[in-house]
Amino acid sequence: MITRPRRLRITPSIRDMTAETRLSPSMMIYPVFVREGRNIIEDIPTMPGQKRYSPDTLPKILERAMNAKIGGVLLFGIPEHKDECGSSAWDENGVIQQAIRTAKSEFPGLTVIGDVCLCEYTSHGHCGLIRGGHVDNDSTLEILSRVAVSQADAGADIVAPSDMMDGHTAAIREALDKNGHVDTLIMSYAVKYASAFYGPFREAAGSAPAFGDRRTYQMDPRNVREAVKEALLDVQEGADIIIVKPGMPYLDVLKTVKAAVNIPVASYSVSGEYAMMKAACANGWLNEKNIACEAVICLARAGADIVITYYALDLAEWMLKDEL
Ligand code: PBG
C-alpha cells in the first residue's frame, strides 16, 4: 500500500475546505499618507499606485476601504511645518488630527489607526528628540504620549507607535488612561528592524534622517532573540497588538515572536516589498494578483493574525469580486 497525499482527487472546494491558512479583508490594514493642504491627490513615484491625500480628499480612498470591508486604515501625517521637536505632531489641528476627525465623522464604522512617530514632523528626520547629537529615548516618551493623546482626542480607535523608543507602550498607555482614553488600543511596533526596505516610504513621507541612521533605536537585522525580548516587553507594558516589521524577509522572526506571545501579531509588508513586487509586475515578470495574494498568505502562514499591506485595498476588492 502506498500512502499518498491524494492531491489528484482534490477539487477546488475540498482544497478551500482543508486549507490551513485563510485570507480575509478583515485581517488587512491599509496604510494611507495624508499631507497638509487642500484638494490634493498626488502620486508617490517610489510606490506606484499609492497616493498622498489632503484631509479633504481623504474620504475618496476611505470610502473604498469601507466598502472593501478591510480591518482598518493606518494614517501617516505629512505636515507643512517641521521643527526640532516635531511640534505639529501633537497640534490639535495638525494634519493627522484633521485626517482622523474627518475619517471618524464620515465613516464612524471604519477602524482608524494613527501612526505615532516624530520622523515626519522633525526637521532632522529622526523618530525622537535630539540631545547631544543623538536621539534621546527618555525625553521623547513624553512627546510621544502627547501625540498619542491628541490622536485619541481626535477619535483614533488605535494608536500605533512606530518610533522604537524603549518604554513607549507603558508611557503611552499611562497618558491615554489619564486622559480618559482607557478604551483606545495600542498597536505597538515592538519588533522593527533598521531596514533598507523602508526606502520608498521615506521618499513618500519625507521622513529620511538628515544625519546618521536609525540603528541606535531600530533593531539589527542579524538578531532574532532580541525580537522576542522586545515583544515580551511590549506585551508586559500593555500593548494590545504588536507589529513585526518588515514582512516577507522576516518570516522566521514573525514565527518566533508569534510563538512567544499571547496577543495578536501584525506583520507589516513594507514599502520596499511593495515597490519590488510592483516593479516586477509592471515589467510583466510577475503576475500581480497572484504575487500580492501569495505574499499575504505567506505572512499569515508564518503567524500573522493581521497584515498591514499597500495591497490591502486591491486584495480585498479582488476577493469581493471573486477574482482571486
Ligand atoms: C516611521 C515609519 C517608517 C515606516 C513606518 N513608520 C519608516 C522608518 O522607520 O524609517 C516604514 C513603512 C514602510 O516602509 O512601508 N518611523
Boltz pocket constraint, residues with backbone or C-beta under 6 A from the ligand:
constraints:
  - pocket:
      binder: B
      contacts: [[A, 115], [A, 117], [A, 119], [A, 127], [A, 162], [A, 163], [A, 197], [A, 198], [A, 199], [A, 200], [A, 201], [A, 202], [A, 207], [A, 214], [A, 269], [A, 270], [A, 271], [A, 272]]
      max_distance: 6.0
